[in-house]
Amino acid sequence: MLYLTEKEKSVISDALELLWDERDLDYLSLDDNGKYYDSDYPADADLANTINRLWDYF
């Protein structure tokens, strides 16, 4: 398990938010299980789901 200070968590969370904004992932839809999907751009959906899982840690 990775142990981080509150400041480190904040920096990582901010970096994830910047990545989300840079990739403009707000267009993605959520399925019934709360997962992002897009059949035309599956890499974007995968990235969005990864970012979302990481946010759950912070």
C-alpha distance matrix in Angstrom:
0.0 3.8 6.4 9.8 13.3 15.5 17.5 14.8 13.9 17.6 18.3 15.9 17.5 20.9 20.4 19.5 22.6 24.7 23.8 24.7 27.9 28.7 28.5 30.4 28.4 30.1 32.6 30.4 31.1 28.9 29.6 29.9 26.3 25.1 24.4 26.1 28.7 31.6 33.6 35.1 31.9 29.1 27.0 27.1 26.0 23.1 22.1 22.6 20.5 17.6 18.1 18.4 15.1 13.4 15.6 14.5 11.1 13.3
3.8 0.0 3.8 6.5 10.2 12.6 14.1 11.2 10.7 14.5 14.9 12.8 14.7 17.9 17.4 17.0 20.1 22.0 21.3 22.6 25.6 26.3 26.5 28.5 26.8 28.6 31.4 29.5 30.6 28.7 29.9 30.6 27.1 25.4 24.6 25.8 28.6 31.2 33.4 34.6 31.2 28.7 26.3 26.1 25.5 22.7 21.0 21.6 20.1 16.9 16.7 17.5 14.8 12.2 14.2 13.8 10.2 11.5
6.4 3.8 0.0 3.8 7.0 9.7 11.7 9.5 9.4 13.0 13.9 12.7 14.5 17.5 17.6 17.8 20.5 22.4 22.4 23.6 26.3 27.3 27.9 29.6 28.2 29.6 32.7 31.1 32.2 30.3 31.7 32.2 28.8 27.0 26.5 27.8 30.7 33.4 35.9 37.0 33.6 31.3 28.9 28.3 27.7 25.3 23.3 23.5 22.2 19.3 18.4 19.0 16.6 13.8 14.9 14.6 10.8 11.1
9.8 6.5 3.8 0.0 3.8 6.5 7.9 5.8 6.2 9.6 10.5 9.9 11.8 14.4 14.9 15.5 18.0 19.7 20.2 21.6 23.9 24.9 26.0 27.6 26.5 27.8 31.1 30.0 31.3 29.7 31.5 32.3 29.1 26.8 26.4 27.2 30.3 32.8 35.5 36.3 32.8 30.9 28.4 27.4 27.1 25.0 22.6 22.5 21.8 18.9 17.4 18.2 16.5 13.2 13.7 14.1 10.5 9.6
13.3 10.2 7.0 3.8 0.0 3.8 5.3 5.1 6.2 8.6 10.0 10.7 12.3 14.2 15.4 16.6 18.4 20.1 21.2 22.6 24.4 25.7 27.2 28.5 27.8 28.7 32.2 31.4 32.7 31.2 33.3 34.0 31.1 28.6 28.4 29.1 32.4 34.8 37.7 38.4 35.0 33.3 30.8 29.4 29.2 27.4 24.8 24.5 24.0 21.4 19.4 20.0 18.8 15.5 15.1 15.8 12.5 10.6
15.5 12.6 9.7 6.5 3.8 0.0 3.8 5.5 5.0 6.1 8.7 9.9 10.4 12.2 14.2 15.3 16.4 18.3 19.9 20.9 22.5 24.1 25.8 26.6 26.0 26.5 30.1 29.5 30.8 29.4 31.7 32.3 29.6 26.9 27.0 27.6 31.0 33.5 36.6 37.3 33.9 32.5 30.2 28.4 28.1 26.8 24.1 23.2 23.0 20.9 18.4 18.6 18.0 14.9 13.6 14.4 11.8 8.9
17.5 14.1 11.7 7.9 5.3 3.8 0.0 3.8 5.4 5.0 6.2 8.7 9.8 10.5 12.3 14.3 15.3 16.5 18.4 19.9 21.1 22.3 24.4 25.5 25.3 26.1 29.7 29.5 31.2 30.2 32.8 33.8 31.3 28.3 28.1 28.3 31.5 33.6 36.7 37.0 33.5 32.4 29.8 28.0 28.2 27.0 23.9 23.2 23.6 21.3 18.5 19.3 19.2 15.8 14.6 16.3 13.8 10.8
14.8 11.2 9.5 5.8 5.1 5.5 3.8 0.0 3.8 5.4 5.1 6.2 8.6 9.9 10.6 12.4 14.3 15.4 16.6 18.4 20.0 20.9 22.7 24.2 23.8 25.1 28.6 28.0 29.9 28.9 31.3 32.5 29.8 27.0 26.4 26.5 29.5 31.6 34.5 34.8 31.2 29.9 27.2 25.7 25.9 24.3 21.3 21.1 21.4 18.7 16.2 17.5 17.0 13.4 13.0 14.9 12.1 9.7
13.9 10.7 9.4 6.2 6.2 5.0 5.4 3.8 0.0 3.8 5.5 5.2 6.1 8.6 9.9 10.6 12.3 14.2 15.3 16.4 18.4 19.8 21.2 22.3 21.5 22.5 26.0 25.3 26.8 25.6 27.9 29.0 26.3 23.4 23.1 23.4 26.6 28.9 32.0 32.6 29.1 27.7 25.2 23.6 23.4 22.0 19.2 18.5 18.5 16.2 13.6 14.3 13.9 10.4 9.6 11.2 8.7 5.9
17.6 14.5 13.0 9.6 8.6 6.1 5.0 5.4 3.8 0.0 3.8 5.5 5.1 6.1 8.6 9.9 10.5 12.3 14.2 15.2 16.5 18.2 20.0 20.8 20.5 21.1 24.8 24.6 26.3 25.4 28.1 29.4 27.1 23.9 23.7 23.6 26.8 28.9 32.1 32.4 29.0 28.1 25.7 23.5 23.7 22.8 19.7 18.7 19.3 17.3 14.2 14.9 15.4 12.1 10.3 12.6 11.1 7.6
18.3 14.9 13.9 10.5 10.0 8.7 6.2 5.1 5.5 3.8 0.0 3.8 5.5 5.1 6.1 8.7 9.9 10.5 12.3 14.2 15.3 16.2 18.4 19.7 19.8 21.0 24.6 24.5 26.7 26.2 29.1 30.7 28.4 25.2 24.4 23.9 26.8 28.5 31.6 31.5 28.0 27.2 24.4 22.5 23.2 22.1 18.7 18.3 19.4 17.0 14.0 15.6 16.2 12.7 11.7 14.5 12.9 10.0
15.9 12.8 12.7 9.9 10.7 9.9 8.7 6.2 5.2 5.5 3.8 0.0 3.8 5.4 5.0 6.2 8.6 9.8 10.5 12.3 14.2 15.1 16.5 18.1 17.7 19.2 22.6 22.1 24.2 23.6 26.2 27.9 25.4 22.4 21.3 20.9 23.8 25.6 28.5 28.7 25.1 24.0 21.2 19.5 20.0 18.7 15.4 15.2 16.0 13.4 10.6 12.5 12.8 9.1 8.9 11.9 10.3 8.1
17.5 14.7 14.5 11.8 12.3 10.4 9.8 8.6 6.1 5.1 5.5 3.8 0.0 3.8 5.4 5.1 6.3 8.7 9.9 10.5 12.4 14.2 15.5 16.3 15.7 16.6 20.1 19.7 21.6 20.9 23.7 25.3 23.0 19.8 19.1 18.7 21.9 23.9 27.1 27.4 24.0 23.0 20.7 18.5 18.6 17.8 14.7 13.6 14.5 12.7 9.3 10.3 11.4 8.3 6.5 9.8 9.3 6.6
20.9 17.9 17.5 14.4 14.2 12.2 10.5 9.9 8.6 6.1 5.1 5.4 3.8 0.0 3.8 5.4 5.0 6.2 8.7 9.8 10.5 12.1 14.3 15.0 15.3 16.1 19.7 20.0 22.3 22.2 25.4 27.2 25.4 21.9 21.2 20.2 23.1 24.6 27.9 27.7 24.3 23.9 21.4 18.9 19.6 19.3 15.9 14.8 16.5 14.9 11.3 12.7 14.5 11.6 9.8 13.3 13.1 10.2
20.4 17.4 17.6 14.9 15.4 14.2 12.3 10.6 9.9 8.6 6.1 5.0 5.4 3.8 0.0 3.8 5.4 5.1 6.2 8.6 9.8 10.3 12.3 14.0 14.3 16.0 19.3 19.5 22.1 22.3 25.3 27.5 25.6 22.2 20.9 19.6 22.1 23.3 26.3 25.9 22.2 21.8 19.0 16.9 18.1 17.4 13.7 13.5 15.4 13.4 10.1 12.6 14.1 11.1 10.5 14.2 13.8 11.7
19.5 17.0 17.8 15.5 16.6 15.3 14.3 12.4 10.6 9.9 8.7 6.2 5.1 5.4 3.8 0.0 3.8 5.4 5.1 6.1 8.6 9.7 10.6 12.1 11.6 13.3 16.6 16.2 18.7 18.6 21.5 23.8 21.8 18.5 17.1 15.9 18.5 19.9 23.0 22.9 19.4 18.7 16.1 13.9 14.6 14.0 10.5 9.9 11.7 9.9 6.4 8.9 10.8 8.3 7.7 11.5 11.8 10.4
22.6 20.1 20.5 18.0 18.4 16.4 15.3 14.3 12.3 10.5 9.9 8.6 6.3 5.0 5.4 3.8 0.0 3.8 5.4 5.0 6.2 8.5 10.0 10.3 10.3 11.2 14.7 15.1 17.5 17.9 21.2 23.4 22.0 18.4 17.4 15.8 18.5 19.8 23.2 22.9 19.6 19.5 17.4 14.5 15.2 15.5 12.1 10.6 12.9 12.2 8.5 9.9 12.6 10.8 9.0 12.7 13.7 11.7
24.7 22.0 22.4 19.7 20.1 18.3 16.5 15.4 14.2 12.3 10.5 9.8 8.7 6.2 5.1 5.4 3.8 0.0 3.8 5.4 5.1 5.9 8.5 9.5 10.7 12.2 15.5 16.4 19.3 20.2 23.6 26.2 24.9 21.4 20.0 17.9 20.1 20.7 23.9 23.0 19.7 20.0 17.5 14.7 16.3 16.6 13.0 12.2 15.1 14.1 10.8 12.9 15.6 13.5 12.4 16.2 16.9 14.9
23.8 21.3 22.4 20.2 21.2 19.9 18.4 16.6 15.3 14.2 12.3 10.5 9.9 8.7 6.2 5.1 5.4 3.8 0.0 3.8 5.4 5.0 6.1 8.3 9.0 11.5 14.2 14.6 17.7 18.7 21.8 24.6 23.2 20.0 18.0 15.7 17.5 18.0 20.9 20.1 16.5 16.7 13.9 11.4 13.3 13.3 9.6 9.6 12.7 11.5 8.7 11.5 14.0 12.3 12.1 15.8 16.6 15.4
24.7 22.6 23.6 21.6 22.6 20.9 19.9 18.4 16.4 15.2 14.2 12.3 10.5 9.8 8.6 6.1 5.0 5.4 3.8 0.0 3.8 5.6 5.4 6.0 5.7 7.9 10.8 11.2 14.2 15.2 18.5 21.4 20.3 16.9 15.1 12.7 14.7 15.4 18.6 18.1 14.8 15.0 13.0 9.8 11.1 12.0 8.7 7.3 10.6 10.6 7.7 9.6 12.8 12.0 11.2 14.6 16.2 15.2
27.9 25.6 26.3 23.9 24.4 22.5 21.1 20.0 18.4 16.5 15.3 14.2 12.4 10.5 9.8 8.6 6.2 5.1 5.4 3.8 0.0 3.8 5.4 4.8 6.7 7.8 10.8 12.3 15.5 17.2 20.7 23.6 23.0 19.4 18.0 15.3 17.0 17.1 20.4 19.3 16.3 17.4 15.5 12.1 13.8 15.2 12.1 10.7 14.2 14.4 11.4 13.0 16.3 15.4 14.1 17.6 19.2 17.7
28.7 26.3 27.3 24.9 25.7 24.1 22.3 20.9 19.8 18.2 16.2 15.1 14.2 12.1 10.3 9.7 8.5 5.9 5.0 5.6 3.8 0.0 3.8 5.4 8.1 10.3 12.5 14.0 17.5 19.4 22.7 25.9 25.2 21.9 19.9 17.0 18.1 17.7 20.5 18.9 15.7 17.0 14.6 11.7 14.3 15.4 12.1 11.8 15.5 15.2 12.7 15.1 18.0 16.9 16.3 19.9 21.1 19.8
28.5 26.5 27.9 26.0 27.2 25.8 24.4 22.7 21.2 20.0 18.4 16.5 15.5 14.3 12.3 10.6 10.0 8.5 6.1 5.4 5.4 3.8 0.0 3.8 5.5 8.7 10.1 11.1 14.8 16.8 19.9 23.3 22.6 19.6 17.2 14.0 14.7 14.0 16.7 15.1 11.9 13.3 11.0 8.0 10.9 12.2 9.3 9.3 13.1 13.2 11.5 13.8 16.7 16.3 16.2 19.4 21.0 20.3
30.4 28.5 29.6 27.6 28.5 26.6 25.5 24.2 22.3 20.8 19.7 18.1 16.3 15.0 14.0 12.1 10.3 9.5 8.3 6.0 4.8 5.4 3.8 0.0 3.8 5.6 7.1 9.1 12.7 15.1 18.5 21.8 21.7 18.5 16.6 13.3 14.1 13.4 16.5 15.0 12.4 14.1 12.8 9.3 11.3 13.6 11.2 9.9 13.7 14.7 12.7 14.0 17.5 17.5 16.6 19.7 21.8 20.9
28.4 26.8 28.2 26.5 27.8 26.0 25.3 23.8 21.5 20.5 19.8 17.7 15.7 15.3 14.3 11.6 10.3 10.7 9.0 5.7 6.7 8.1 5.5 3.8 0.0 3.8 5.4 5.9 9.5 11.5 14.9 18.2 17.9 14.8 12.8 9.5 10.6 10.5 14.0 13.3 10.6 11.6 10.8 7.0 8.0 10.6 8.7 6.7 10.3 11.9 10.3 11.1 14.6 15.2 14.5 17.1 19.6 19.2
30.1 28.6 29.6 27.8 28.7 26.5 26.1 25.1 22.5 21.1 21.0 19.2 16.6 16.1 16.0 13.3 11.2 12.2 11.5 7.9 7.8 10.3 8.7 5.6 3.8 0.0 3.8 5.5 8.2 10.4 14.1 17.1 17.4 14.1 13.0 9.9 11.4 11.7 15.3 15.0 13.0 14.1 14.0 10.3 10.4 13.3 11.9 9.0 12.0 14.2 12.3 12.1 15.8 16.7 15.2 17.5 20.4 19.7
32.6 31.4 32.7 31.1 32.2 30.1 29.7 28.6 26.0 24.8 24.6 22.6 20.1 19.7 19.3 16.6 14.7 15.5 14.2 10.8 10.8 12.5 10.1 7.1 5.4 3.8 0.0 3.8 6.6 9.9 13.2 16.5 17.4 14.6 13.2 9.8 10.0 9.3 12.7 12.1 10.9 12.7 13.4 9.9 9.9 13.5 12.9 10.5 13.2 15.9 14.8 14.5 18.0 19.4 18.3 20.3 23.3 23.0
30.4 29.5 31.1 30.0 31.4 29.5 29.5 28.0 25.3 24.6 24.5 22.1 19.7 20.0 19.5 16.2 15.1 16.4 14.6 11.2 12.3 14.0 11.1 9.1 5.9 5.5 3.8 0.0 3.8 6.8 9.8 13.3 14.0 11.4 9.6 6.1 6.3 6.4 10.2 10.6 9.3 10.1 11.3 8.1 6.9 10.6 10.8 8.3 10.3 13.4 13.0 12.4 15.5 17.4 16.8 18.3 21.4 21.7
31.1 30.6 32.2 31.3 32.7 30.8 31.2 29.9 26.8 26.3 26.7 24.2 21.6 22.3 22.1 18.7 17.5 19.3 17.7 14.2 15.5 17.5 14.8 12.7 9.5 8.2 6.6 3.8 0.0 3.8 6.6 10.0 11.3 9.1 8.2 5.6 5.9 7.1 10.5 12.0 11.5 11.6 13.6 11.0 8.7 12.1 13.2 10.3 11.2 14.8 14.7 13.2 16.0 18.5 17.7 18.5 22.0 22.6
28.9 28.7 30.3 29.7 31.2 29.4 30.2 28.9 25.6 25.4 26.2 23.6 20.9 22.2 22.3 18.6 17.9 20.2 18.7 15.2 17.2 19.4 16.8 15.1 11.5 10.4 9.9 6.8 3.8 0.0 3.8 6.7 7.6 5.4 5.2 4.5 6.3 9.0 12.1 14.4 13.7 12.8 14.7 12.5 9.4 12.0 13.4 10.3 9.9 13.7 14.0 11.7 13.9 16.9 16.1 16.2 19.8 20.8
29.6 29.9 31.7 31.5 33.3 31.7 32.8 31.3 27.9 28.1 29.1 26.2 23.7 25.4 25.3 21.5 21.2 23.6 21.8 18.5 20.7 22.7 19.9 18.5 14.9 14.1 13.2 9.8 6.6 3.8 0.0 3.8 5.4 5.4 5.4 6.3 6.8 9.8 11.9 14.9 14.9 13.4 15.9 14.5 11.0 13.0 15.3 12.8 11.4 15.2 16.2 13.8 15.3 18.7 18.4 17.8 21.3 22.9
29.9 30.6 32.2 32.3 34.0 32.3 33.8 32.5 29.0 29.4 30.7 27.9 25.3 27.2 27.5 23.8 23.4 26.2 24.6 21.4 23.6 25.9 23.3 21.8 18.2 17.1 16.5 13.3 10.0 6.7 3.8 0.0 3.8 5.6 7.4 9.6 10.5 13.6 15.4 18.6 18.6 16.9 19.3 18.1 14.5 16.0 18.3 15.7 13.8 17.3 18.4 15.5 16.4 20.0 19.5 18.3 21.8 23.5
26.3 27.1 28.8 29.1 31.1 29.6 31.3 29.8 26.3 27.1 28.4 25.4 23.0 25.4 25.6 21.8 22.0 24.9 23.2 20.3 23.0 25.2 22.6 21.7 17.9 17.4 17.4 14.0 11.3 7.6 5.4 3.8 0.0 3.8 5.6 8.9 10.6 14.1 16.0 19.3 18.7 16.4 18.3 17.3 13.5 14.3 16.5 14.1 11.5 14.7 16.1 13.1 13.3 17.1 16.9 15.4 18.7 20.8
25.1 25.4 27.0 26.8 28.6 26.9 28.3 27.0 23.4 23.9 25.2 22.4 19.8 21.9 22.2 18.5 18.4 21.4 20.0 16.9 19.4 21.9 19.6 18.5 14.8 14.1 14.6 11.4 9.1 5.4 5.4 5.6 3.8 0.0 3.8 6.7 9.5 13.1 15.7 18.5 17.4 15.4 16.8 15.2 11.7 12.8 14.3 11.4 9.2 12.6 13.2 10.1 11.1 14.6 14.0 12.9 16.4 18.1
24.4 24.6 26.5 26.4 28.4 27.0 28.1 26.4 23.1 23.7 24.4 21.3 19.1 21.2 20.9 17.1 17.4 20.0 18.0 15.1 18.0 19.9 17.2 16.6 12.8 13.0 13.2 9.6 8.2 5.2 5.4 7.4 5.6 3.8 0.0 3.8 6.4 10.2 12.7 15.4 14.1 11.8 13.2 11.9 8.2 9.1 11.0 8.6 6.4 9.9 11.3 8.9 10.0 13.4 13.6 13.1 16.4 18.2
26.1 25.8 27.8 27.2 29.1 27.6 28.3 26.5 23.4 23.6 23.9 20.9 18.7 20.2 19.6 15.9 15.8 17.9 15.7 12.7 15.3 17.0 14.0 13.3 9.5 9.9 9.8 6.1 5.6 4.5 6.3 9.6 8.9 6.7 3.8 0.0 3.8 7.1 10.3 12.4 10.8 9.2 10.6 8.7 5.3 7.5 9.1 6.5 6.0 9.8 10.6 9.2 11.2 14.1 14.1 14.7 17.8 19.1
28.7 28.6 30.7 30.3 32.4 31.0 31.5 29.5 26.6 26.8 26.8 23.8 21.9 23.1 22.1 18.5 18.5 20.1 17.5 14.7 17.0 18.1 14.7 14.1 10.6 11.4 10.0 6.3 5.9 6.3 6.8 10.5 10.6 9.5 6.4 3.8 0.0 3.8 6.6 9.0 8.2 6.7 9.3 8.1 4.9 7.7 10.1 8.7 8.6 12.0 13.3 12.5 14.3 17.1 17.6 18.2 21.2 22.6
31.6 31.2 33.4 32.8 34.8 33.5 33.6 31.6 28.9 28.9 28.5 25.6 23.9 24.6 23.3 19.9 19.8 20.7 18.0 15.4 17.1 17.7 14.0 13.4 10.5 11.7 9.3 6.4 7.1 9.0 9.8 13.6 14.1 13.1 10.2 7.1 3.8 0.0 3.8 5.4 5.3 5.4 8.5 7.5 5.9 9.1 11.2 10.4 11.3 14.3 15.5 15.4 17.4 19.8 20.3 21.4 24.2 25.4
33.6 33.4 35.9 35.5 37.7 36.6 36.7 34.5 32.0 32.1 31.6 28.5 27.1 27.9 26.3 23.0 23.2 23.9 20.9 18.6 20.4 20.5 16.7 16.5 14.0 15.3 12.7 10.2 10.5 12.1 11.9 15.4 16.0 15.7 12.7 10.3 6.6 3.8 0.0 3.8 5.6 5.6 9.3 9.7 8.6 10.9 13.5 13.5 14.0 16.7 18.4 18.5 20.1 22.5 23.4 24.4 27.1 28.5
35.1 34.6 37.0 36.3 38.4 37.3 37.0 34.8 32.6 32.4 31.5 28.7 27.4 27.7 25.9 22.9 22.9 23.0 20.1 18.1 19.3 18.9 15.1 15.0 13.3 15.0 12.1 10.6 12.0 14.4 14.9 18.6 19.3 18.5 15.4 12.4 9.0 5.4 3.8 0.0 3.8 6.2 9.0 9.2 9.5 12.0 13.8 14.2 15.6 17.8 19.1 19.8 21.7 23.7 24.5 26.0 28.5 29.6
31.9 31.2 33.6 32.8 35.0 33.9 33.5 31.2 29.1 29.0 28.0 25.1 24.0 24.3 22.2 19.4 19.6 19.7 16.5 14.8 16.3 15.7 11.9 12.4 10.6 13.0 10.9 9.3 11.5 13.7 14.9 18.6 18.7 17.4 14.1 10.8 8.2 5.3 5.6 3.8 0.0 3.8 5.5 5.5 6.8 9.0 10.3 11.1 12.8 14.6 15.8 16.9 18.9 20.5 21.5 23.2 25.5 26.4
29.1 28.7 31.3 30.9 33.3 32.5 32.4 29.9 27.7 28.1 27.2 24.0 23.0 23.9 21.8 18.7 19.5 20.0 16.7 15.0 17.4 17.0 13.3 14.1 11.6 14.1 12.7 10.1 11.6 12.8 13.4 16.9 16.4 15.4 11.8 9.2 6.7 5.4 5.6 6.2 3.8 0.0 3.8 5.4 5.0 6.1 8.6 9.7 10.5 12.2 14.2 15.1 16.4 18.3 19.8 21.1 23.3 24.7
27.0 26.3 28.9 28.4 30.8 30.2 29.8 27.2 25.2 25.7 24.4 21.2 20.7 21.4 19.0 16.1 17.4 17.5 13.9 13.0 15.5 14.6 11.0 12.8 10.8 14.0 13.4 11.3 13.6 14.7 15.9 19.3 18.3 16.8 13.2 10.6 9.3 8.5 9.3 9.0 5.5 3.8 0.0 3.8 5.4 5.0 6.1 8.5 9.8 10.5 12.2 14.0 15.3 16.5 18.2 20.0 21.7 22.9
27.1 26.1 28.3 27.4 29.4 28.4 28.0 25.7 23.6 23.5 22.5 19.5 18.5 18.9 16.9 13.9 14.5 14.7 11.4 9.8 12.1 11.7 8.0 9.3 7.0 10.3 9.9 8.1 11.0 12.5 14.5 18.1 17.3 15.2 11.9 8.7 8.1 7.5 9.7 9.2 5.5 5.4 3.8 0.0 3.8 5.4 5.1 6.1 8.6 9.8 10.5 12.1 14.2 15.3 16.3 18.4 20.4 21.2
26.0 25.5 27.7 27.1 29.2 28.1 28.2 25.9 23.4 23.7 23.2 20.0 18.6 19.6 18.1 14.6 15.2 16.3 13.3 11.1 13.8 14.3 10.9 11.3 8.0 10.4 9.9 6.9 8.7 9.4 11.0 14.5 13.5 11.7 8.2 5.3 4.9 5.9 8.6 9.5 6.8 5.0 5.4 3.8 0.0 3.8 5.4 5.0 6.1 8.5 9.8 10.4 12.2 14.2 15.1 16.6 19.0 20.1
23.1 22.7 25.3 25.0 27.4 26.8 27.0 24.3 22.0 22.8 22.1 18.7 17.8 19.3 17.4 14.0 15.5 16.6 13.3 12.0 15.2 15.4 12.2 13.6 10.6 13.3 13.5 10.6 12.1 12.0 13.0 16.0 14.3 12.8 9.1 7.5 7.7 9.1 10.9 12.0 9.0 6.1 5.0 5.4 3.8 0.0 3.8 5.4 5.2 6.2 8.6 9.8 10.6 12.4 14.2 15.5 17.3 18.9
22.1 21.0 23.3 22.6 24.8 24.1 23.9 21.3 19.2 19.7 18.7 15.4 14.7 15.9 13.7 10.5 12.1 13.0 9.6 8.7 12.1 12.1 9.3 11.2 8.7 11.9 12.9 10.8 13.2 13.4 15.3 18.3 16.5 14.3 11.0 9.1 10.1 11.2 13.5 13.8 10.3 8.6 6.1 5.1 5.4 3.8 0.0 3.8 5.4 5.0 6.1 8.5 9.9 10.6 12.2 14.3 15.8 16.8
22.6 21.6 23.5 22.5 24.5 23.2 23.2 21.1 18.5 18.7 18.3 15.2 13.6 14.8 13.5 9.9 10.6 12.2 9.6 7.3 10.7 11.8 9.3 9.9 6.7 9.0 10.5 8.3 10.3 10.3 12.8 15.7 14.1 11.4 8.6 6.5 8.7 10.4 13.5 14.2 11.1 9.7 8.5 6.1 5.0 5.4 3.8 0.0 3.8 5.4 5.1 6.0 8.6 9.9 10.4 12.4 14.7 15.4
20.5 20.1 22.2 21.8 24.0 23.0 23.6 21.4 18.5 19.3 19.4 16.0 14.5 16.5 15.4 11.7 12.9 15.1 12.7 10.6 14.2 15.5 13.1 13.7 10.3 12.0 13.2 10.3 11.2 9.9 11.4 13.8 11.5 9.2 6.4 6.0 8.6 11.3 14.0 15.6 12.8 10.5 9.8 8.6 6.1 5.2 5.4 3.8 0.0 3.8 5.5 5.0 6.1 8.6 9.8 10.7 13.0 14.6
17.6 16.9 19.3 18.9 21.4 20.9 21.3 18.7 16.2 17.3 17.0 13.4 12.7 14.9 13.4 9.9 12.2 14.1 11.5 10.6 14.4 15.2 13.2 14.7 11.9 14.2 15.9 13.4 14.8 13.7 15.2 17.3 14.7 12.6 9.9 9.8 12.0 14.3 16.7 17.8 14.6 12.2 10.5 9.8 8.5 6.2 5.0 5.4 3.8 0.0 3.8 5.4 5.2 6.3 8.6 10.0 11.3 13.0
18.1 16.7 18.4 17.4 19.4 18.4 18.5 16.2 13.6 14.2 14.0 10.6 9.3 11.3 10.1 6.4 8.5 10.8 8.7 7.7 11.4 12.7 11.5 12.7 10.3 12.3 14.8 13.0 14.7 14.0 16.2 18.4 16.1 13.2 11.3 10.6 13.3 15.5 18.4 19.1 15.8 14.2 12.2 10.5 9.8 8.6 6.1 5.1 5.5 3.8 0.0 3.8 5.5 5.1 6.1 8.7 10.1 10.8
18.4 17.5 19.0 18.2 20.0 18.6 19.3 17.5 14.3 14.9 15.6 12.5 10.3 12.7 12.6 8.9 9.9 12.9 11.5 9.6 13.0 15.1 13.8 14.0 11.1 12.1 14.5 12.4 13.2 11.7 13.8 15.5 13.1 10.1 8.9 9.2 12.5 15.4 18.5 19.8 16.9 15.1 14.0 12.1 10.4 9.8 8.5 6.0 5.0 5.4 3.8 0.0 3.8 5.4 5.0 6.4 9.1 10.0
15.1 14.8 16.6 16.5 18.8 18.0 19.2 17.0 13.9 15.4 16.2 12.8 11.4 14.5 14.1 10.8 12.6 15.6 14.0 12.8 16.3 18.0 16.7 17.5 14.6 15.8 18.0 15.5 16.0 13.9 15.3 16.4 13.3 11.1 10.0 11.2 14.3 17.4 20.1 21.7 18.9 16.4 15.3 14.2 12.2 10.6 9.9 8.6 6.1 5.2 5.5 3.8 0.0 3.8 5.4 5.1 7.1 9.3
13.4 12.2 13.8 13.2 15.5 14.9 15.8 13.4 10.4 12.1 12.7 9.1 8.3 11.6 11.1 8.3 10.8 13.5 12.3 12.0 15.4 16.9 16.3 17.5 15.2 16.7 19.4 17.4 18.5 16.9 18.7 20.0 17.1 14.6 13.4 14.1 17.1 19.8 22.5 23.7 20.5 18.3 16.5 15.3 14.2 12.4 10.6 9.9 8.6 6.3 5.1 5.4 3.8 0.0 3.8 5.3 5.4 6.9
15.6 14.2 14.9 13.7 15.1 13.6 14.6 13.0 9.6 10.3 11.7 8.9 6.5 9.8 10.5 7.7 9.0 12.4 12.1 11.2 14.1 16.3 16.2 16.6 14.5 15.2 18.3 16.8 17.7 16.1 18.4 19.5 16.9 14.0 13.6 14.1 17.6 20.3 23.4 24.5 21.5 19.8 18.2 16.3 15.1 14.2 12.2 10.4 9.8 8.6 6.1 5.0 5.4 3.8 0.0 3.8 5.3 5.1
14.5 13.8 14.6 14.1 15.8 14.4 16.3 14.9 11.2 12.6 14.5 11.9 9.8 13.3 14.2 11.5 12.7 16.2 15.8 14.6 17.6 19.9 19.4 19.7 17.1 17.5 20.3 18.3 18.5 16.2 17.8 18.3 15.4 12.9 13.1 14.7 18.2 21.4 24.4 26.0 23.2 21.1 20.0 18.4 16.6 15.5 14.3 12.4 10.7 10.0 8.7 6.4 5.1 5.3 3.8 0.0 3.8 5.5
11.1 10.2 10.8 10.5 12.5 11.8 13.8 12.1 8.7 11.1 12.9 10.3 9.3 13.1 13.8 11.8 13.7 16.9 16.6 16.2 19.2 21.1 21.0 21.8 19.6 20.4 23.3 21.4 22.0 19.8 21.3 21.8 18.7 16.4 16.4 17.8 21.2 24.2 27.1 28.5 25.5 23.3 21.7 20.4 19.0 17.3 15.8 14.7 13.0 11.3 10.1 9.1 7.1 5.4 5.3 3.8 0.0 3.8
13.3 11.5 11.1 9.6 10.6 8.9 10.8 9.7 5.9 7.6 10.0 8.1 6.6 10.2 11.7 10.4 11.7 14.9 15.4 15.2 17.7 19.8 20.3 20.9 19.2 19.7 23.0 21.7 22.6 20.8 22.9 23.5 20.8 18.1 18.2 19.1 22.6 25.4 28.5 29.6 26.4 24.7 22.9 21.2 20.1 18.9 16.8 15.4 14.6 13.0 10.8 10.0 9.3 6.9 5.1 5.5 3.8 0.0
